[in-house]
Each structure stands twice: as structure tokens, then as C-alpha cells.
Amino acid sequence: MSLLRRLIPLIALSLVASAKADTFVADQNCPLYQSKNKLTNPGEVMTVPGQHYSVLEVLGNPNRPDWVRLETAALTSPARWVNGRCGKIEQQGTSADSGRCDVAGEQDSHILALSWQGAFCELYGKGKRECHALEGNPDDARWQALTLHGLWPNKASCGTDYGFCGSVHQKARGFCNYPAIALNKEAETALAGVMPSAEFSTCLDRHQWWKHGSCQTMDASDYFIEAARLTRLVNESRMAKALAQSSGKMQTTANLRKLFTEEFGKHSGKRVSFHCSRGLLTEVRLSLPDRLDSSIEIKHLMARSGPDLRDSCPASFLVDKPG
């Protein structure tokens, strides 16, 4: 019996050691710290994008960790800390996919959908308050930019059915029939600056949150702050400025894609698409990776994996002039 007592801890330790550890998959170069508090990094060791590391410890939410301690090949202190935003944790022994299309956090990419407000109002917005405002002030700078339609988490196996991952399970009869969303002041201000419907309280933001936003793991405020940030960055691009300068004129997909690729990298041309209806540009969409980070510029996001997109616009089309 005495021998058995001595063996039990050893057996338990052996079982723990043989258990498969979770892995951390790096998606960018980040420092691997010996001390996360002092930010010491002997040997200036960095993560390598795409490399898998065994996880020793996680601080914070496993889906959005603050810090992760990894087993590395560093010669000095191989157990190192990395910022959780530098990759993602893949859990072992559990299915990464529920097989359902209404479970949050299972996205494998995102689409940022941006509207050309003049065409939206011309084709779909009759009677909407934001479109009345556009008609009354067609030269307002707000209408010479792309506006936020939505930031959509996608799951390839679900096609267009990935959605409604929260407490609302189906589309409401009208956007304002969805439950209200509690946003902090920063999110309200950011959203009103890029989504006219939010500014004029016609509730597109509610629809976007309950159908799409509920399928990722940020809260509503952080989600809309990130969507607004991405929208502003696109509007600062040469492609968006060319659209504004073409208001009331013809443009081509080839020219816009060329401008986009020159600014955001050679792979980005396949990850932007232009959508038209009745010969008018209505929407621009960007393909983004599964994991978004407010500290990363669009150019670097688009360099990561994300599905290629297809245009619905013809080779040339009209950029609608507001009013």
C-alpha cells in the first residue's frame, strides 16, 4: 500500500505530461517575453507567423486572451509570454466546429461591406430619414464617402446562413423591431460617423448586430468601434478618394482595383469586390481574416488568409451623385 501511495502522484504526473496541450498559432511577429511585466526578452526572440507553440498558461478569456505563456526554443528561459493578440489558441481534445451555423466565435473570415450612400438611397432608401437628409444636402462631405453597411463574420461551411448567434434567432419584421443595443459613448459616436442609419435612428445597427455581430466574440461596443475604424481607414484610401472624385461620372473596376492593390499590397486586389445594381455602384466589400485587431492596419489584415471575392459590377459603371 505504501508503494501504491508513492506511485499515484507519479502516475498522475505522467498522465498530465502525456495529455495533448493546447497550441497557440502565431499570425504575426511578436516579442516573446521572459517577463511580461518588465517586458524583458533575452535573445530578442520573436514568434513566427504560422508556427504552432505549446500553451503553458493563459491569462484572460481563452477566446481573447490577454497573455499566453508558451513553450519555445529560446536558449534562455524557454517558457515565454506573448500578447494574446498575436495569434489564436487551438484547443486540443475538443471540436473546433460545432457543426452549427448559430454558434459565436466559429468564423473563418470576415467581410467588411461598405455602401455608396447615394446609390443606396436612389435604389432602396425611399422614405428613410437619412436619405431625406442626403437629398436636402447633396454636397455634404458625408455623402462623398463609403458608409458602413456591416462587418460580417463568415463560416465557409455555412455559406450565407451563419448568423443570429445570440438571443435573437430570426430576422425581425423591421430593423427597429430588434431589441435595442447598449453601446458606450465612444461606440455611439464612432458609429454615427460612418453609418447614417445609426445617426438618424433607422436601426440598421440593430440588424447588423443581431444577425452578424452576435456571431463573433467582441461585445457590441468593441465590435462597432472596430467596424467604424476599418471604414474610416478605407475612406482614407486612394480608391475611396477616386470614387468621391467620380461622383456623377463613370468609373471602372480595373482602375479602382489597381489603386487598391498599389496601396494595400499585391494580394489585396483579389480581396476587394465592387457590387452594382442597375448600372450604379452600390457597395464595396473587403475580405478580412477570422481574427481582427484594432492595432493592425488593413494592409496587414488583408495579407492574411481570407477568401477571394468576385465583382457583380460590369467593367464600367456609374458612381451615383447624391441628390
N, C-alpha and C positions, 0 to 999 in steps of 0.2 A: 504493500500500500504506500509505503514511504517513497519507493521508486516511482510509482504512478503519479504521486503528487508532484514529484520533481519533473516528470515528463510532460505533464499537462501544459504548463506555460510554454515549453519548447514546441509542443505540437501546435498550440495556438499561434505562436510567433511564426511557425513555418507556414501555416495556412494564410496568415496575413501577408507574408512575404510573397507567396505564390499567387495571391489574388491579383488579377489584372488591374493596374492603376488606370485612372482616367488620363487622357492625354490632352495637352494644350497644343493647338495648331497655330503657329505664328502666321500673321498675314502682313507683317511689316518688320523692318529692322528697329529693334528697341533695346535699350540697355538692360543687362541682366545684373541686378544689384546684389551685392553681398548683404548690404543693409539698406532696406527701403526707406528707413528714417534718415540716415545720413547720406543716402544716395552714393555709397561707395561702390566702385566697380573695378576691382583688381583685374588687370589684363584687358580692360576696355572690351569686355565680351558683349556681343550683341546677338539677338535672335536672328534666325534666317527665315525669311518668308517661305511658307510651305513645309517647314520642318516640324516634326512631332516631338514633344517633350513629355516625359512622365510628370504627372502632377503630384506634388508632395503635400501641398496645403493651399486652401482657398480662403481668402478674406472677402466677405460680402456675398451678394446674391450669386450663386453659381452661373446663372444665365447672363449676368452683367457684373462680373467680379471686379472688386477694386484692385486687388493684388493677387497674384498666383505665384506660389513657390514651386520651382521646377528643378528636376534633376538634369544637370547639364554636364558638358565635357570640360568645364573650366578646371584648370590645374589647381587653382586656389579656391577653396570654398565652392565646390561644385553645386551645392544647393543654393540656388539664386532666385531672387524675386523679380518679377516682371509686371508692369502695369497691365491690368486686365483688358484694357482697350487694344492691346497689341495682337490679339488673336482670339480664339474661342476654344472652349473646353468641349471635348468629345467624351461623353460618359461611356464607360465600358460596362457590359453586362446588362444594359437596358436598351430598348429600341429607341433609335433617334427619331423614328417616324411612327406616329400613332396610326397611320393609315386613314386618318380622317381629314376633312377639309375645313374644320372649325376649331382647331387647336392652336392657340397662340404660340409663337416662337419657333414654328417649323418652316419658316420661309427660307427659300434658297436664293432669292434675289428680290430686288425692289424695282418698281417703275415710278419715276417722277413724271407726272403728267401736268403739262402747263398749257393753259388756254390762251388764244389770241382773242381778247375780250370783245373786240368789235365784231368779229365773225360769230362768236357765241351769241351775242345779243341779236345780231341780224337773223340768225337761223333758229335759235332756241329760247331766247330770253325775253320775248314779248311779255310785258306786264310785270317783269321783275324790277324792283326798286333800283338795283344797281345799274340796270340798263336805261332806265329813265334818267339817271344821273349822267350817264355817258352821253345820251342824246342832248342833254342840256349843256354839257361842257366837253365837246368832242376834242378840243385842243389840250385838255388837261393831261399832264405828263403821265398820270396813272394809266391812261388808256393806250399809251405808246410803249407798253411793255407786256411781257408774258405774265399771266396771273396763275396762281396755284389752283389747279383742279384737284390733285390729290397725290399722295405718296403711298403707293400700294405695295405691301408685302405680297410676294408671289410664291407659290409652291408648284413646281412643274407638274407633279403628278396629279394636281387638282385642276389644271387648266385655269379657266376663269372662275372656278367655283370656290376658291379659297377666300373665305370671308366670314363675317359675323361670328367672331370667336369669343365675344363677351356675353353679356346678359341679354342682348338683343339678337334674335336669331333669324330675322327676316326683314326685308325692305319695308319701310313704312309707306303709308299712302302718300304722304307729303314729307319733305325734309324736316319741317318744323314739328312733325308728329313724333320724331325721335325724342328720347329723353335728352334734356339739356346736359351740356358738358361743363364740368367745373375746371376752368383754366385760371392760372395765375396771371397777374397783370402783364408780365413780360410776354407770355404766350398770346394774350389777347391783343396786345399792341403789335407784335410781330405778325400775327395772322391777319389783322385788319389791313396791314400794309401790303399784303400780297394776294389776298382773297377778297374781292369786292363783295361777295355774298356774306362774308363774316362782318365786313364793315357795315353793310346795310341790313343785317339780321334776316337774311332769307335762308339761312340754316344749312347751306352746303357743308359746312364744317361738321355738323352733327352726322350727316350721312357718311361723310368720309371717315369719321372716327369709328362709328358703329360697324360699318361694312368692312373697312380696311384697317384702320389704326388699331382696332382691338386685336388684330392678329399678330402684332409684334409686342415686345416686352417693355417698351418705354411707357411712362404714363402719358396722359393726353397733352399736358403742357409741354413736356420734353419733345414729344412727337411733333407737335405743330411748330415748336421753335426750330427744330431741325428741318422740317419741310420748308419753313419760311427762309431759313438760311440758304438752303440749296437753291430756292427760287431766286433769291437776290443775287447769288453767285452767277447763275445762268444769265440773268438780266444784265450783268456787267460784261458779258462776253461780246466778242465781235459779231458773232452770229445774231445775237439778240438785237444789237445796235443796228445791224444791217436790216433786220425786219422793221424796226422802228422807222428807219430812213426810207423804207419801201412802202410805207403806208399809202394805200390807194394805187399802188403800182404792181407790176408783175415781178415775181422772184422765181428762182429755180432751186430745186433740191440739190443740184450739183454744187452751186455756189455756196449755199448755206452749209452743206456738209464739208466743203473744203475749208471754210472759215472755222468751223467747229474742230476739225481734225488738226489744223495748224495750231490751235490754242490748247487743245486737251489731249493731244497725242494720237499716234497713228492708228491705234485700235479703237478710238472713240467714234470714228465715222460709222462703224457698224452698230454702235450702241446708242445712236440717236435716230429718231424717226420723225417724219413730218406727215401730218394727217389732214386731209381736206374733205370738204363736203360742198357740192355744187360749185366746184372750182375755187373755193375760198380756203385758205389755211385756217384750220380750227384749233390745232393742237400740236405741240412738240413734246416728244417723250424721250426720256433718258433711261437707259438700262443701268442699274446700280447693283452692287453686291448685296449679299444677305445681311451683312453687318455694316451699319452706318456709324460714323464717329464725327462729332462736331469739330474735332480738331484737324480733320483731314479734308483737304481741298478736293473739288470734283475731279480734277485731273488724275489724282491718285486713286480715288474711288473707282473711276472708270477703267483704270489699268488693271483692276482686279477682275475676277470672274464675274460674268453677267451675260445673260443671253443676248444674241444679236437680234436686232429689231428690223421690221420692214415698213417702208413707207406705204401710205394709202394715197398720197398726193401724186398727181401726174408730174412730168418733168418740170413744168412751169405752172404757176398758179398765181392768183391774186391775193395780195395782202390787204385785207379789208380796211378801209379808212373809217374810223369811228364817226358816228353821227348819221 
